[in-house]
Every structure is written in C-alpha cells, then in structure tokens.
Amino acid sequence: MNESYFVGWGTLALINAVLAQGKNRSGLNWFLLSLLLGPVATFFLALSEKR
C-alpha cells in the first residue's frame, strides 16, 4: 500500500483523540479505536454528545 495511506490514517486517529478529549471522553481509547475503525469512529464521535 501507499505510505501516505498510513500517514493519513494515523493523522485521523490523532484528530479523533483531540476531538474526543474536547467532548470529555478518553482520548487514548478513541485513538486506539480510530486505528481500527478509521472514518467510522470519526462518524460516531461526531454524533456523540459532550459529557
């Protein structure tokens, strides 16, 4: 696979971690979940309410 694919996936995971912390959720958990699910995790995180 192209190397930029992995860079993009990792960047998305970092963005999700920051977004999760902004919603008072665990950034580490969302980072790891994002590594597995990618854009699907972003979708669920965007729809979640702030705690």
N, CA, C and O of each residue as an XYZ file, in Angstrom:
204
protein
N       0.830     -1.194      0.000
C       0.000      0.000      0.000
C       0.869      1.250      0.000
O       2.060      1.217      0.308
N       0.236      2.321     -0.349
C       0.930      3.596     -0.384
C       1.216      4.082      1.039
O       0.377      3.951      1.930
N       2.397      4.638      1.237
C       2.797      5.097      2.571
C       1.915      6.240      3.068
O       1.684      6.363      4.271
N       1.429      7.063      2.169
C       0.587      8.193      2.583
C      -0.749      7.725      3.158
O      -1.377      8.448      3.932
N      -1.179      6.540      2.791
C      -2.403      5.971      3.350
C      -2.265      5.790      4.863
O      -3.180      6.118      5.619
N      -1.134      5.275      5.293
C      -0.898      5.060      6.721
C      -0.727      6.373      7.472
O      -1.161      6.501      8.617
N      -0.101      7.335      6.836
C       0.062      8.657      7.449
C      -1.301      9.307      7.634
O      -1.567      9.891      8.685
N      -2.152      9.217      6.647
C      -3.497      9.784      6.734
C      -4.336      9.105      7.797
O      -5.069      9.768      8.532
N      -4.235      7.794      7.883
C      -4.997      7.029      8.877
C      -4.552      7.404     10.290
O      -5.384      7.560     11.184
N      -3.240      7.549     10.490
C      -2.702      7.941     11.792
C      -3.083      9.366     12.157
O      -3.376      9.656     13.317
N      -3.079     10.252     11.172
C      -3.483     11.635     11.411
C      -4.946     11.701     11.818
O      -5.307     12.451     12.725
N      -5.779     10.929     11.161
C      -7.198     10.876     11.515
C      -7.381     10.376     12.944
O      -8.229     10.888     13.675
N      -6.599      9.391     13.342
C      -6.676      8.869     14.710
C      -6.281      9.941     15.728
O      -6.899     10.041     16.788
N      -5.270     10.732     15.419
C      -4.869     11.822     16.310
C      -5.950     12.897     16.397
O      -6.230     13.413     17.479
N      -6.546     13.230     15.277
C      -7.631     14.222     15.268
C      -8.803     13.718     16.093
O      -9.413     14.490     16.833
N      -9.124     12.446     15.979
C     -10.213     11.871     16.766
C      -9.905     11.911     18.257
O     -10.804     12.141     19.066
N      -8.655     11.690     18.630
C      -8.275     11.742     20.046
C      -8.480     13.147     20.598
O      -8.988     13.306     21.707
N      -8.096     14.155     19.846
C      -8.283     15.542     20.287
C      -9.759     15.886     20.352
O     -10.205     16.538     21.297
N     -10.515     15.455     19.362
C     -11.963     15.696     19.353
C     -12.633     15.015     20.539
O     -13.528     15.592     21.158
N     -12.217     13.809     20.860
C     -12.774     13.076     21.998
C     -12.479     13.791     23.314
O     -13.351     13.893     24.177
N     -11.263     14.280     23.465
C     -10.923     14.999     24.693
C     -11.735     16.271     24.818
O     -12.075     16.677     25.929
N     -12.050     16.903     23.711
C     -12.897     18.088     23.729
C     -14.320     17.780     24.163
O     -15.037     18.662     24.635
N     -14.724     16.529     24.004
C     -16.053     16.093     24.429
C     -16.002     15.348     25.759
O     -16.934     14.624     26.109
N     -14.910     15.528     26.497
C     -14.699     14.900     27.805
C     -14.779     13.377     27.747
O     -15.381     12.742     28.612
N     -14.174     12.814     26.735
C     -14.074     11.362     26.584
C     -12.595     10.982     26.550
O     -11.735     11.851     26.406
N     -12.301      9.720     26.679
C     -10.915      9.257     26.720
C     -10.265      9.382     25.340
O     -10.672      8.726     24.382
N      -9.248     10.237     25.266
C      -8.545     10.409     24.004
C      -7.793      9.164     23.586
O      -7.756      8.824     22.403
N      -7.185      8.473     24.558
C      -6.435      7.257     24.239
C      -7.350      6.168     23.694
O      -7.019      5.519     22.702
N      -8.489      5.965     24.330
C      -9.425      4.935     23.851
C      -9.909      5.240     22.433
O      -9.988      4.344     21.593
N     -10.229      6.492     22.177
C     -10.707      6.866     20.849
C      -9.583      6.815     19.820
O      -9.829      6.515     18.652
N      -8.364      7.102     20.237
C      -7.226      6.973     19.334
C      -7.072      5.522     18.885
O      -6.930      5.242     17.695
N      -7.101      4.605     19.851
C      -6.952      3.187     19.528
C      -8.126      2.672     18.703
O      -7.942      1.890     17.769
N      -9.322      3.109     19.048
C     -10.498      2.714     18.279
C     -10.410      3.242     16.854
O     -10.805      2.561     15.908
N      -9.897      4.448     16.705
C      -9.762      5.048     15.384
C      -8.729      4.328     14.530
O      -8.861      4.277     13.307
N      -7.704      3.772     15.164
C      -6.728      2.999     14.406
C      -7.381      1.762     13.797
O      -6.978      1.301     12.729
N      -8.388      1.230     14.480
C      -9.081      0.039     13.975
C     -10.197      0.385     12.990
O     -10.339     -0.257     11.949
N     -10.983      1.402     13.328
C     -12.181      1.694     12.544
C     -12.065      2.887     11.604
O     -12.854      3.014     10.668
N     -11.098      3.755     11.838
C     -10.864      4.895     10.963
C     -12.036      5.858     10.890
O     -12.513      6.336     11.919
N     -12.505      6.145      9.684
C     -13.583      7.121      9.489
C     -14.897      6.745     10.178
O     -15.700      7.623     10.493
N     -15.117      5.478     10.409
C     -16.343      5.057     11.101
C     -16.322      5.573     12.536
O     -17.348      6.016     13.052
N     -15.160      5.516     13.179
C     -15.022      6.044     14.538
C     -15.232      7.555     14.547
O     -15.817      8.092     15.488
N     -14.764      8.242     13.515
C     -14.968      9.685     13.408
C     -16.450     10.002     13.328
O     -16.924     10.947     13.959
N     -17.171      9.227     12.564
C     -18.614      9.421     12.421
C     -19.335      9.281     13.762
O     -20.158     10.123     14.122
N     -19.019      8.212     14.497
C     -19.663      8.010     15.791
C     -19.271      9.077     16.805
O     -20.096      9.503     17.614
N     -18.030      9.504     16.764
C     -17.560     10.536     17.671
C     -18.206     11.882     17.359
O     -18.534     12.644     18.268
N     -18.382     12.165     16.104
C     -19.025     13.432     15.713
C     -20.486     13.482     16.147
O     -21.008     14.557     16.443
N     -21.141     12.341     16.186
C     -22.547     12.286     16.569
C     -22.748     12.234     18.086
O     -23.848     12.493     18.574
N     -21.705     11.906     18.823
C     -21.844     11.758     20.275
C     -21.988     13.114     20.944
O     -21.484     14.128     20.463
N     -22.690     13.101     22.064
C     -22.912     14.319     22.843
C     -21.726     14.554     23.771
O     -21.001     13.621     24.118
N     -21.538     15.797     24.166
C     -20.499     16.137     25.128
C     -20.939     15.698     26.513
O     -22.088     15.924     26.895
N     -20.041     15.072     27.276
C     -20.351     14.616     28.621
C     -20.271     15.742     29.588
O     -20.502     15.549     30.781
